[in-house]
Amino acid sequence: MTNHSLSAAIFFAIASASPLLAENNADQLGGDHDAKPAAAAHDESVTLPVAALGRFGIATEAVKAQVVAEPILSPGWAIYDPDGEALAVTPAAGRVTRLAVGLGSLVAAGDILAEITSPVFVEAQNSYILKRAASMTAALAVEQAQRSVDRGQQTGDGLSLAEQDRRASELRLAQVAMKAAQAEVVAAANTLRLLAGKGLDLEKLAADGMASVTLTIRAPASGTIVDRGAVLGQQVTPEGVPLFTLADIFRLWVVVQIPEALLKGVYTGNPVELTGFNGERLAHGVITHLTPEIDPHTRTSRARVRVQGAHTLRPGMYVQAAIIPGDAANAAPVLAVPESALTVFEGKSVVFLETRQGDSAVYRPRPVNVGPVQGGYVPVLSGLIAGDIVVVNGTFLLKADLGKEGAAHED
């Protein structure tokens, strides 16, 4: 299909969806043109069903006051906010026997991620059980020594001073041994808590005397699983790759590389507009950190941008960052529209205003006086007020539609 045929197909689709154009088409096919009101012949507007706007690529934006300046353009890439990331690792060597989650899973802190069989974990449990038993034995020895001392003092059976000293010495030794045994229990319990977390029931373990071979790996924080290094049956160690990486996918940063020659006017707090290299606007944000040094190899400095409104931005995506310079950031805002909103119709610079009438959207050209384009935006000197809804994508279809209608009226 040629470009001409493609345009004709688009116009036919618009005419079919637009009551105004359908009426014009009926006139051209033999309708009573003279019977139409004269005002309708001069009504420069296009009406489309609201439900069809996405199909025709019509996008709008509210006119607002903003700083219009030539931005500093630099490349960058999106990353997860490091403060919103967490790694799940194994605290002991073992073999992965179960994977409870996969990539993209949303988990809460404490949720089970995986299970591993770990000889180290088994040994730590057995050590706790034995030391707990030794502590109980030491406590019984203290009780026995205390009763011996008490019995000698109460019966008055004429024990020698040497015997009394011997029994008192045995009690002190038993008390020292008990404290040492209790300290070893605490150390063994701490080791188990490091391995299994607070979810391990130490009292049940001591009562049952049965060690579990399964070590449960739990989520250290809430988030989405964005990377999984664990494989079923894999041997893992604390020094190996993380089993899982979790991140808050709604907290993003963009790292921007700014050439040394463009650093003048770049400061923390500068607003930044982020677009794809195809021109699609992705998000906006502000510079929160600027490295003080210059990379000797690339002759660039790095800025970190806290991102807002990142609906289509993805980690790893390359972007074009438009940084509003520091002097412009303090300038007075003016009414402005994107450059794509401006077009020429009947020899005048116009934008298309949108108004809604029930399930229909009506578009009319509005002449405007504008200043020079800066940073993709056009200052509006007159013709619009804040809050007006203007078309920022699809103006060529609307203009062509009006031109087609005007030609039909001239026939």
C-alpha positions in Angstrom: 0.0 0.0 0.0 1.4 3.4 -0.9 1.6 6.3 1.5 -1.4 7.9 -0.3 -3.5 4.8 0.1 -2.5 4.6 3.8 -3.6 8.2 4.4 -6.9 7.5 2.6 -7.5 4.4 4.8 -6.9 6.5 8.0 -9.2 9.3 6.8 -11.9 6.7 6.0 -11.6 5.3 9.5 -11.8 8.7 11.1 -14.8 9.7 8.8 -16.6 6.5 9.8 -16.1 7.3 13.5 -16.9 11.0 13.3 -20.6 12.1 13.0 -19.5 15.3 11.3 -17.4 13.6 8.6 -20.0 10.9 8.1 -22.5 13.7 7.3 -20.0 15.2 4.9 -19.5 11.9 3.2 -23.2 11.5 2.8 -23.4 14.9 1.1 -20.7 13.8 -1.4 -22.6 10.6 -2.2 -25.7 12.6 -3.3 -27.2 14.0 0.0 -29.1 17.3 0.0 -26.2 19.7 0.6 -28.4 22.7 0.3 -30.6 21.5 3.2 -27.7 21.7 5.7 -27.6 24.8 8.0 -25.1 27.3 6.8 -23.4 27.4 10.2 -22.5 23.8 9.9 -20.5 24.4 6.8 -18.2 26.8 8.7 -17.9 24.8 11.9 -14.2 24.1 12.0 -14.3 21.1 14.3 -13.7 17.4 14.4 -15.8 15.1 16.5 -14.6 11.6 17.5 -15.9 9.0 19.9 -13.9 8.9 23.1 -13.5 5.2 22.8 -11.8 5.6 19.4 -9.1 8.1 20.5 -6.5 5.5 21.3 -7.1 3.8 18.0 -6.4 7.0 16.1 -3.4 7.9 18.3 -4.9 11.1 19.8 -3.1 12.2 23.0 -3.8 15.3 25.0 -2.2 17.3 27.7 -3.3 20.2 30.0 -1.7 23.5 29.4 0.4 24.6 32.5 3.0 27.1 33.5 6.5 25.7 33.5 10.1 26.8 33.0 11.0 26.7 29.4 14.7 26.5 28.8 17.2 24.7 26.5 18.1 21.6 28.5 21.4 19.8 28.9 21.1 16.5 27.2 23.0 13.5 28.5 22.5 9.7 28.3 21.6 7.6 31.3 20.2 4.2 32.4 17.6 3.2 34.9 18.4 1.1 38.0 16.6 -0.1 41.1 16.9 2.2 44.1 19.8 0.5 46.0 17.9 1.3 49.3 15.0 -0.7 48.0 17.0 -3.8 47.1 17.7 -6.9 49.3 19.7 -10.1 48.8 18.6 -13.5 50.1 21.7 -15.7 50.7 22.2 -19.0 52.4 23.8 -18.8 55.9 25.3 -22.3 55.6 26.5 -24.6 52.9 24.0 -27.1 51.6 22.0 -28.3 48.6 18.9 -26.6 47.3 15.9 -29.1 47.7 13.0 -26.7 47.2 12.2 -23.4 45.4 9.1 -21.7 46.6 9.1 -18.6 44.4 10.1 -17.6 40.9 11.1 -14.5 39.0 8.4 -11.8 39.3 6.9 -13.2 42.5 5.8 -10.6 45.1 6.8 -11.6 48.6 6.6 -10.2 52.1 9.4 -10.1 54.7 9.6 -13.5 56.2 8.0 -15.5 53.4 9.7 -18.8 52.5 11.8 -18.5 49.4 13.7 -21.9 49.3 14.8 -24.8 51.4 18.2 -26.5 51.5 19.6 -29.6 53.3 22.6 -28.5 55.3 25.0 -30.7 57.4 26.2 -27.5 59.0 22.7 -26.7 60.2 22.2 -30.3 61.5 25.5 -30.0 63.4 24.5 -26.7 64.9 21.2 -28.2 66.1 22.9 -31.2 67.6 25.4 -29.0 69.4 22.6 -27.0 70.9 20.8 -30.1 72.0 23.9 -31.5 73.7 24.8 -28.2 75.4 21.3 -27.7 76.6 21.5 -31.2 78.2 24.9 -30.3 79.7 23.5 -27.1 81.1 20.6 -29.0 82.7 23.1 -31.6 84.2 25.2 -28.7 85.6 22.1 -27.2 87.2 21.3 -30.5 88.9 24.9 -30.7 90.2 24.5 -27.2 91.7 21.2 -28.3 93.4 22.9 -31.4 94.8 25.9 -29.5 96.1 23.6 -26.9 97.7 21.6 -29.5 99.5 24.8 -31.1 100.8 25.9 -27.7 102.2 22.5 -27.0 103.7 22.2 -30.5 105.3 25.5 -30.1 107.0 24.6 -26.7 108.4 21.1 -27.9 109.7 21.8 -31.3 111.3 24.6 -30.1 113.6 26.2 -33.5 113.3 29.5 -32.2 114.3 31.0 -31.9 110.8 34.6 -30.7 110.8 35.5 -27.3 109.4 37.5 -29.1 106.7 34.4 -31.0 105.6 32.2 -27.9 105.6 34.9 -26.1 103.5 35.0 -29.0 101.1 31.2 -29.0 100.6 31.2 -25.2 100.1 34.0 -25.5 97.6 32.1 -28.2 95.6 29.1 -25.9 95.5 31.2 -23.0 94.1 32.7 -25.2 91.5 29.3 -26.6 90.5 28.0 -23.0 90.2 30.9 -22.0 88.0 30.4 -25.1 85.8 26.7 -24.3 85.5 27.4 -20.7 84.3 29.8 -22.0 81.7 27.3 -24.5 80.5 24.6 -21.8 80.3 27.0 -19.5 78.3 27.6 -22.4 75.8 23.8 -22.8 75.4 23.4 -19.1 74.7 26.2 -19.3 72.1 24.7 -22.4 70.4 21.3 -20.7 70.4 22.7 -17.6 68.8 24.4 -19.7 66.1 21.1 -21.4 65.3 19.3 -18.0 65.1 21.9 -16.8 62.6 21.3 -19.9 60.5 17.5 -20.3 60.8 16.2 -16.9 62.1 13.7 -16.2 64.8 11.3 -18.8 63.4 13.2 -21.7 65.0 11.5 -23.1 68.2 14.4 -23.8 70.4 12.3 -25.2 73.3 10.7 -27.7 70.9 14.1 -28.7 69.6 15.5 -29.3 73.1 12.4 -31.2 74.1 12.3 -33.4 71.0 16.0 -33.8 70.7 15.6 -34.3 66.9 17.5 -32.1 64.5 16.0 -31.1 61.2 18.0 -31.5 58.0 16.1 -28.7 56.2 17.2 -25.1 56.5 14.5 -22.6 55.4 15.6 -19.5 53.4 13.2 -16.6 54.1 12.7 -13.2 52.5 14.8 -10.5 54.3 12.4 -7.8 53.1 9.3 -7.2 51.1 9.6 -6.8 47.4 9.5 -8.5 44.0 11.9 -11.3 42.9 14.0 -9.7 40.2 16.8 -12.2 40.0 17.2 -15.9 41.0 20.6 -17.5 41.3 19.3 -20.7 43.0 18.8 -23.8 40.9 17.1 -27.0 42.3 19.8 -29.5 43.4 22.5 -26.8 43.4 25.2 -26.8 46.1 25.3 -23.4 47.7 27.6 -21.6 50.1 27.4 -18.3 52.0 30.2 -17.0 49.8 28.4 -17.9 46.5 26.0 -15.9 44.4 22.8 -14.7 46.1 20.0 -17.1 45.9 17.5 -14.3 45.2 17.5 -10.6 44.6 14.5 -8.6 45.8 13.6 -5.1 44.8 10.9 -2.5 45.2 10.2 -2.2 41.5 8.4 1.1 42.0 11.5 2.9 43.4 13.8 3.7 40.5 16.9 5.8 40.0 18.5 6.9 36.7 22.2 7.3 36.5 23.2 10.1 34.1 26.6 10.5 32.6 27.3 14.3 32.1 30.2 15.4 30.0 32.7 17.6 31.7 32.0 20.4 29.2 28.3 20.5 30.2 28.6 20.4 34.0 28.2 24.2 34.3 24.7 24.8 35.7 24.2 21.2 36.9 23.4 21.0 40.6 21.6 18.8 43.0 17.9 19.7 42.9 17.8 20.3 39.1 14.6 19.0 37.5 15.1 16.3 34.8 12.9 15.0 32.0 13.5 11.4 30.9 12.7 10.2 27.4 13.4 7.1 25.4 15.7 7.4 22.4 12.6 7.2 20.3 11.3 10.4 21.8 8.7 8.8 24.1 8.5 10.6 27.5 9.1 8.1 30.2 9.3 9.9 33.6 10.7 12.9 35.4 12.7 13.5 38.5 15.3 15.6 40.3 19.1 15.2 40.7 19.8 14.1 44.3 23.5 13.4 44.0 26.3 14.5 41.8 29.7 12.9 42.0 32.4 15.5 42.8 35.1 13.8 40.7 35.5 13.5 37.0 36.1 10.0 35.5 39.6 10.3 33.9 38.7 7.8 31.2 35.3 9.1 30.1 35.7 12.8 31.2 32.2 12.6 32.7 30.6 13.0 36.1 27.6 10.9 37.2 24.4 12.3 38.5 21.8 10.2 40.3 18.2 11.1 39.5 15.3 10.2 41.8 12.5 9.1 39.4 8.8 10.0 39.7 5.9 8.9 37.5 7.9 5.9 36.0 5.0 4.1 34.5 6.9 2.7 31.5 10.5 3.0 32.7 12.3 -0.3 33.3 15.6 -1.0 35.1 18.4 -1.4 32.6 16.6 0.8 30.0 18.7 3.5 28.4 17.2 7.0 28.4 17.9 10.5 27.3 18.0 12.9 30.3 17.1 16.6 29.7 18.5 18.5 32.7 17.1 21.9 33.3 20.1 24.1 34.0 20.4 25.7 37.5 19.9 29.3 36.2 16.8 28.3 34.3 15.4 26.3 37.3 15.0 29.7 39.1 13.4 31.4 36.2 9.7 32.4 36.2 7.4 29.7 34.7 5.4 30.6 31.6 2.5 28.9 29.8 3.9 26.3 27.4 2.9 23.4 25.3 5.0 20.6 23.7 6.3 21.4 20.3 4.2 18.5 18.9 1.1 20.4 19.8 1.8 23.2 17.4 0.8 23.1 13.8 0.0 25.5 10.9 -3.6 25.7 9.7 -4.9 28.2 7.1 -1.6 30.1 7.4 -1.8 30.4 11.2 0.0 28.8 14.1 -2.7 26.8 15.9 -3.2 24.1 18.6 -6.2 21.8 18.7 -8.4 22.3 21.8 -10.3 19.3 23.2 -13.8 19.6 24.8 -15.9 16.6 25.9 -19.5 16.2 25.0 -20.8 13.0 26.6 -19.1 10.1 24.8 -17.6 12.3 22.1 -14.5 14.5 22.0 -14.6 17.7 19.9 -11.4 19.3 18.6 -11.2 22.9 17.3 -8.2 24.8 16.1 -7.1 27.7 18.3 -4.7 30.4 16.9 -1.8 31.1 19.3 1.1 33.5 19.5 4.2 31.6 20.5 7.9 32.2 21.3 10.9 30.2 20.1 11.1 26.5 20.8 13.3 25.6 23.8 13.9 22.1 25.0 10.9 20.6 23.0 8.4 23.1 24.5 6.9 26.3 23.0 6.1 29.3 25.2 2.5 30.5 24.5 2.3 34.3 24.5 -1.5 34.5 23.9 -4.4 32.3 22.9 -4.5 29.8 25.7 -5.1 29.7 29.5 -3.8 27.3 32.1 -5.9 24.2 32.2 -6.9 24.2 28.5 -6.6 20.6 27.0 -4.6 20.5 23.8 -3.7 17.7 21.4 0.0 16.7 21.6 -0.2 13.7 19.3 -2.3 13.2 16.3 -2.7 16.9 15.2 -1.9 15.9 11.5 -5.0 13.7 11.4 -7.2 16.5 12.8 -5.8 19.1 10.4 -6.1 16.7 7.4 -9.7 16.0 8.5 -10.6 19.7 8.6 -8.9 20.3 5.2 -10.9 17.4 3.7 -14.1 18.9 5.1 -13.3 22.4 3.8 -12.6 21.0 0.4 -16.0 19.2 0.4 -17.8 22.4 1.3 -16.1 24.2 -1.6 -17.3 21.6 -4.2 
